[in-house]
Amino acid sequence: MRLGVLDVGSNTVHLLVVDAHPGARPLPAHSHKAELRLAELLDASGAIGTDGVDRLIATVHAALQAAEDKGCEEVLPFATSAVREASNADAVLARVKDETGVDLQVLSGEEEARLTFLAARRWFGWSAGKLLLLDIGGGSLEIAYGIDEEPDAAVSLPLGAGRLTAAWLPDDPADATDVRALRRHVRAQIARTVHEFTRFGPPDHVVATSKTFKQLARIAGAPGSGEGLYVQRELSRKDLEEWVPKLSAMTSGQRAALPGVSEGRAAQLLAGALVAEGAMDLFGVEELEICPWALREGVILRRLDHLPEAAAPAPGPLPEV
């Protein structure tokens, strides 16, 4: 069957279309995304403004059209921290449902961590042993640890690259005092959670997902996306520590010129690097491996786990576009 997963995140609204069957690896068929930066559209009261909701609805309409064009039998829609933490979240969700027919399921931070962990476990397999997972989104940092498909510990912290950039790094290039203050804030937040994971013992393998980690690995010398999904990509703490001061001194435009860094994410890369560096340092991680699968794949895998083995369900109608 052909499934679509509609991810309303803090940075982008992303429709991923896959050909998926129980017991088989989901195969990507199409990707449709739009940058909305919902985390940056919050007003002083923490609400998503009318313009932001209008743009969200238009983007969801476009994603539904793409899902229909590509023959999706089912669309799995969900939203993460930007919608979850908006003070008018209920009103936003109601308007999206009224005007698009899409009932966005808002994931908790812990659910994000658990579903992303599931994706990483399926990608690396049981032989990877005890996994420590790190994921930096636009609005939050997810950390999960475990030996099974369900992690033994999972937390979500408000340390997303977009959120921190908007709140702590207003200048371009960033002011050195602001960078030091953000570094202290990030490390204090992460340090509060370390004991929840270290009590289980050291991990056998540390993995990271998200655009932030992929870009950091790329500028540190990892293979580019053109070399395919199955090429091993790693990021060392040593390389990251060398890059943080370089990124601090750069403008967003200069960061956008680095290999693998998109113009839309360049402004957030410094904050993301500070979070990545803090997490690797506080958890004692010398090197981690980039996982190609993340939250969207976790949502798909969980859905497939609830399908009967022998037959897929009959196609259901998509919401009206």
C-alpha positions, 0 to 999 in steps of 0.5 A: 500500500502507498502511505503518506505521512504528513509532518507539521514540524517547527521548521517545515511541513513535510509529506513523505510518501512511501510504498509500505507493507507489514514486514517490509522496509518502507520505500520512499516514493515522493517527498513534498515539503514547505518551510513555514517556521511555525516556531518563529511565527508565535506572537508575544502570547505564544499563539500562532497568528492568523497569517501563520494559520492561513499559511499552514492551511494552504500548505496542508491543502497542497500536501493533500493534493500531492498525496492524492496525485501520488496515489496515497491510500492513507495519510498519517498527519501529526504535529510536533512542538510548534503546534503542541506548545502554541497557546492557541493550539486547540483553535489552530487544530480545529480550524485545520480540521474544519478547512482541510478535513485533516485531524492533526494528531499532536505528539507529545515530546516523549512520543516523538522520542519513542517513535524516532527511537523505533525508527533507529532501532529498525534501521540498525537492528538488534546487533547494535545493542543498547542505543542512545538516540539524539534528535535535534528538531526546530523546537525540541531535543529528543533523547532516548535509550534502550535495548528493545524497540521501546526505549527504557528512557525517553525525554524531550527538552525545549532545545530546538535549533529554531527556538533557541536561535529566535530566543537567544541569537538575534544578531548575525553574526552572533554576539559572543556574549549571547553564544556563551549564555546560550551554551550555559543554558543548553548544558544546564538543561541537558545536565538535568536529564543525564542521570535518567540515562546513565543509570542504565549503563553505557550505550553500545551505539550512539546515533543521531537523526535530524537535519541539524546532525546531518548538516554538522556531519557533512561540514565535518567531512561525512559523505554527501546525500548524493552517495546514497542512504547506506553510506556510513556517516559519522560525527566526532565530538573533536570535529564538532568542537573545532567547528563550533567557534568557526560557526560562531564567527560566520554570518548565516550567508557564510554558513549557507555556503558550507557543504550540505547546509541549506539556506533556510537552515543556516541561521539555526546551525550554530544553536543546533551545534551548541546543543549537539556539542553539549549533548555529546560532551555531557553524555560522554560521546566521542563519536556518533553515527547518523541514522537516515530514518527518524520520526516520520519513518517511526510513525509509518513503522508503528502504523504498519505494525498495526496492520494485518500481515495477510492483507492491507486495508481497503483504501479510504478517502482522502480529505477534500482538497 
